[in-house]
């Protein structure tokens, strides 16, 4: 049991050190390609298209809440 824990700790330290070394040496991609920007733009367009009906619904809700009603409320007795 103790040997398994020691092996696991060594593996985690080694993986952490390798990740830290890769992060400091600039081993990652240097620039984003056109496909990445197209994907981000598509995501923004989806959010904006969904926001338009939400704003319209919110505005109509506020209009309904704060509109002054000229009708008098009466109870009909049958």
N, CA, C and O of each residue as an XYZ file, in Angstrom:
312
protein
N       0.827     -1.183      0.000
C       0.000      0.000      0.000
C       0.873      1.249      0.000
O       0.615      2.200     -0.738
N       1.909      1.236      0.836
C       2.794      2.389      0.935
C       3.569      2.579     -0.360
O       3.811      3.712     -0.777
N       3.960      1.487     -0.998
C       4.713      1.575     -2.252
C       3.830      2.139     -3.364
O       4.306      2.891     -4.215
N       2.562      1.783     -3.361
C       1.640      2.297     -4.372
C       1.444      3.803     -4.230
O       1.389      4.522     -5.228
N       1.340      4.274     -3.003
C       1.176      5.706     -2.755
C       2.427      6.463     -3.181
O       2.329      7.538     -3.773
N       3.591      5.917     -2.888
C       4.845      6.575     -3.269
C       4.971      6.628     -4.792
O       5.390      7.648     -5.340
N       4.614      5.541     -5.479
C       4.669      5.542     -6.942
C       3.694      6.552     -7.534
O       4.011      7.219     -8.520
N       2.514      6.668     -6.941
C       1.525      7.612     -7.432
C       2.006      9.052     -7.236
O       1.822      9.886     -8.122
N       2.607      9.348     -6.112
C       3.126     10.690     -5.850
C       4.248     11.026     -6.823
O       4.306     12.147     -7.327
N       5.122     10.099     -7.090
C       6.220     10.326     -8.037
C       5.672     10.584     -9.440
O       6.168     11.461    -10.147
N       4.658      9.829     -9.841
C       4.060     10.027    -11.159
C       3.401     11.401    -11.267
O       3.528     12.067    -12.295
N       2.705     11.828    -10.227
C       2.065     13.136    -10.241
C       3.089     14.266    -10.268
O       2.898     15.256    -10.975
N       4.160     14.132     -9.515
C       5.203     15.153     -9.525
C       5.882     15.213    -10.884
O       6.169     16.299    -11.388
N       6.138     14.064    -11.476
C       6.756     14.029    -12.803
C       5.867     14.651    -13.864
O       6.351     15.395    -14.718
N       4.578     14.358    -13.823
C       3.640     14.925    -14.793
C       3.511     16.431    -14.601
O       3.427     17.183    -15.572
N       3.497     16.857    -13.368
C       3.419     18.295    -13.089
C       4.664     19.023    -13.547
O       4.578     20.136    -14.066
N       5.810     18.414    -13.364
C       7.061     19.040    -13.796
C       7.129     19.106    -15.320
O       7.590     20.103    -15.875
N       6.676     18.061    -15.994
C       6.688     18.060    -17.456
C       5.741     19.124    -17.999
O       6.062     19.802    -18.975
N       4.588     19.271    -17.380
C       3.637     20.291    -17.829
C       4.185     21.687    -17.578
O       4.022     22.577    -18.414
N       4.829     21.887    -16.445
C       5.412     23.198    -16.155
C       6.539     23.514    -17.123
O       6.669     24.656    -17.566
N       7.359     22.522    -17.460
C       8.450     22.739    -18.406
C       7.906     23.077    -19.795
O       8.439     23.960    -20.466
N       6.855     22.385    -20.229
C       6.269     22.650    -21.543
C       5.639     24.033    -21.579
O       5.668     24.697    -22.615
N       5.073     24.475    -20.472
C       4.442     25.792    -20.434
C       5.476     26.906    -20.488
O       5.207     27.966    -21.054
N       6.642     26.692    -19.917
C       7.648     27.753    -19.900
C       8.481     27.794    -21.172
O       9.072     28.832    -21.470
N       8.551     26.715    -21.927
C       9.376     26.712    -23.131
C       8.617     27.176    -24.362
O       9.219     27.285    -25.431
N       7.334     27.452    -24.261
C       6.565     27.912    -25.410
C       6.293     26.796    -26.392
O       6.354     27.017    -27.602
N       5.999     25.627    -25.918
C       5.769     24.488    -26.784
C       4.381     24.509    -27.417
O       4.083     23.678    -28.275
N       3.530     25.443    -27.007
C       2.175     25.506    -27.525
C       2.101     26.229    -28.854
O       3.119     26.653    -29.402
N       0.889     26.368    -29.368
C       0.674     27.066    -30.629
C       0.916     28.554    -30.430
O       0.581     29.118    -29.389
N       1.494     29.173    -31.427
C       1.842     30.579    -31.320
C       0.701     31.496    -31.737
O       0.567     32.589    -31.187
N      -0.114     31.087    -32.685
C      -1.202     31.939    -33.136
C      -2.426     31.103    -33.456
O      -2.339     29.903    -33.718
N      -3.559     31.765    -33.427
C      -4.808     31.083    -33.747
C      -5.044     31.151    -35.247
O      -4.789     32.176    -35.879
N      -5.522     30.076    -35.801
C      -5.794     30.031    -37.222
C      -7.157     30.613    -37.557
O      -7.903     31.037    -36.675
N      -7.462     30.627    -38.828
C      -8.724     31.173    -39.307
C      -9.912     30.353    -38.805
O     -10.975     30.911    -38.535
N      -9.746     29.055    -38.677
C     -10.846     28.201    -38.230
C     -11.254     28.510    -36.792
O     -12.439     28.471    -36.460
N     -10.289     28.814    -35.950
C     -10.595     29.168    -34.557
C     -11.418     30.450    -34.507
O     -12.406     30.535    -33.778
N     -11.002     31.453    -35.295
C     -11.729     32.723    -35.294
C     -13.128     32.551    -35.887
O     -14.069     33.201    -35.431
N     -13.278     31.696    -36.886
C     -14.598     31.430    -37.452
C     -15.500     30.750    -36.421
O     -16.687     31.067    -36.335
N     -14.955     29.826    -35.647
C     -15.719     29.150    -34.610
C     -16.157     30.132    -33.530
O     -17.305     30.088    -33.089
N     -15.267     31.013    -33.100
C     -15.613     32.014    -32.093
C     -16.679     32.961    -32.634
O     -17.625     33.308    -31.927
N     -16.523     33.381    -33.899
C     -17.515     34.255    -34.513
C     -18.877     33.598    -34.622
O     -19.899     34.247    -34.396
N     -18.905     32.313    -34.968
C     -20.171     31.585    -35.047
C     -20.835     31.520    -33.677
O     -22.051     31.686    -33.573
N     -20.059     31.283    -32.629
C     -20.614     31.255    -31.276
C     -21.199     32.597    -30.868
O     -22.251     32.654    -30.232
N     -20.517     33.676    -31.234
C     -21.022     35.014    -30.920
C     -22.313     35.286    -31.687
O     -23.250     35.874    -31.147
N     -22.358     34.857    -32.943
C     -23.576     35.065    -33.737
C     -24.760     34.302    -33.138
O     -25.875     34.824    -33.113
N     -24.540     33.094    -32.663
C     -25.620     32.310    -32.049
C     -26.139     33.021    -30.807
O     -27.349     33.099    -30.600
N     -25.252     33.531    -29.993
C     -25.660     34.236    -28.772
C     -26.430     35.505    -29.112
O     -27.441     35.803    -28.477
N     -25.964     36.256    -30.105
C     -26.643     37.493    -30.476
C     -28.026     37.222    -31.064
O     -28.974     37.955    -30.780
N     -28.148     36.178    -31.879
C     -29.453     35.850    -32.472
C     -30.436     35.427    -31.383
O     -31.628     35.718    -31.485
N     -29.962     34.757    -30.361
C     -30.842     34.362    -29.259
C     -31.157     35.528    -28.338
O     -32.174     35.506    -27.645
N     -30.306     36.545    -28.317
C     -30.531     37.691    -27.437
C     -31.623     38.610    -27.964
O     -32.287     39.280    -27.173
N     -31.830     38.663    -29.275
C     -32.836     39.562    -29.845
C     -34.243     39.221    -29.342
O     -34.918     40.121    -28.842
N     -34.723     37.985    -29.443
C     -36.061     37.691    -28.897
C     -36.131     37.871    -27.383
O     -37.180     38.234    -26.850
N     -35.037     37.623    -26.698
C     -35.037     37.800    -25.246
C     -35.234     39.263    -24.880
O     -35.972     39.570    -23.943
N     -34.591     40.164    -25.598
C     -34.746     41.597    -25.329
C     -36.168     42.039    -25.656
O     -36.758     42.822    -24.911
N     -36.723     41.549    -26.756
C     -38.100     41.905    -27.117
C     -39.076     41.410    -26.061
O     -39.984     42.143    -25.669
N     -38.903     40.185    -25.597
C     -39.773     39.637    -24.560
C     -39.644     40.411    -23.259
O     -40.647     40.670    -22.594
N     -38.433     40.781    -22.886
C     -38.207     41.537    -21.657
C     -38.853     42.920    -21.749
O     -39.463     43.385    -20.787
N     -38.720     43.578    -22.907
C     -39.320     44.908    -23.086
C     -40.841     44.833    -23.018
O     -41.471     45.693    -22.402
N     -41.439     43.819    -23.640
C     -42.897     43.698    -23.593
C     -43.374     43.349    -22.180
O     -44.464     43.756    -21.776
N     -42.563     42.600    -21.429
C     -42.919     42.299    -20.052
C     -42.913     43.570    -19.206
O     -43.827     43.798    -18.413
N     -41.878     44.399    -19.377
C     -41.814     45.654    -18.634
C     -42.960     46.581    -19.030
O     -43.533     47.255    -18.174
N     -43.295     46.621    -20.304
C     -44.401     47.439    -20.771
C     -45.708     46.974    -20.137
O     -46.521     47.802    -19.726
N     -45.917     45.687    -20.053
C     -47.125     45.148    -19.430
C     -47.183     45.406    -17.940
O     -48.264     45.625    -17.393
N     -46.041     45.386    -17.273
C     -46.023     45.612    -15.830
C     -46.272     47.069    -15.475
O     -46.976     47.359    -14.508
N     -45.710     47.978    -16.239
C     -45.758     49.382    -15.876
C     -46.775     50.194    -16.673
O     -46.862     51.408    -16.493
N     -47.538     49.558    -17.542
C     -48.561     50.274    -18.315
C     -49.731     50.602    -17.394
O     -50.126     49.800    -16.548
N     -50.275     51.808    -17.584
C     -51.411     52.240    -16.779
C     -52.686     51.706    -17.406
O     -52.934     51.901    -18.596
N     -53.479     51.042    -16.609
C     -54.729     50.468    -17.096
C     -55.870     51.442    -16.823
O     -56.062     51.872    -15.685
N     -56.629     51.794    -17.864
C     -57.757     52.708    -17.711
C     -59.043     51.983    -17.349
O     -60.016     52.618    -16.940
N     -59.061     50.689    -17.490
C     -60.262     49.924    -17.194
C     -60.432     49.750    -15.691
O     -59.469     49.568    -14.946
N     -61.691     49.812    -15.275
C     -61.993     49.583    -13.870
C     -62.303     48.104    -13.688
O     -63.052     47.519    -14.471
N     -61.737     47.517    -12.677
C     -61.920     46.098    -12.436
C     -63.202     45.914    -11.602
O     -63.331     46.442    -10.497
N     -64.115     45.168    -12.159
C     -65.372     44.892    -11.435
C     -65.621     43.398    -11.417
O     -65.171     42.669    -12.300
N     -66.327     42.961    -10.424
C     -66.656     41.547    -10.312
C     -68.085     41.348    -10.821
O     -69.006     42.041    -10.388
N     -68.260     40.417    -11.724
C     -69.590     40.096    -12.252
C     -70.252     39.065    -11.358
O     -69.666     38.030    -11.043
N     -71.476     39.357    -10.954
C     -72.227     38.409    -10.126
C     -73.338     37.814    -10.969
O     -74.168     38.537    -11.520
N     -73.348     36.528    -11.065
C     -74.351     35.852    -11.885
C     -75.398     35.256    -11.028
O     -76.336     34.640    -11.537
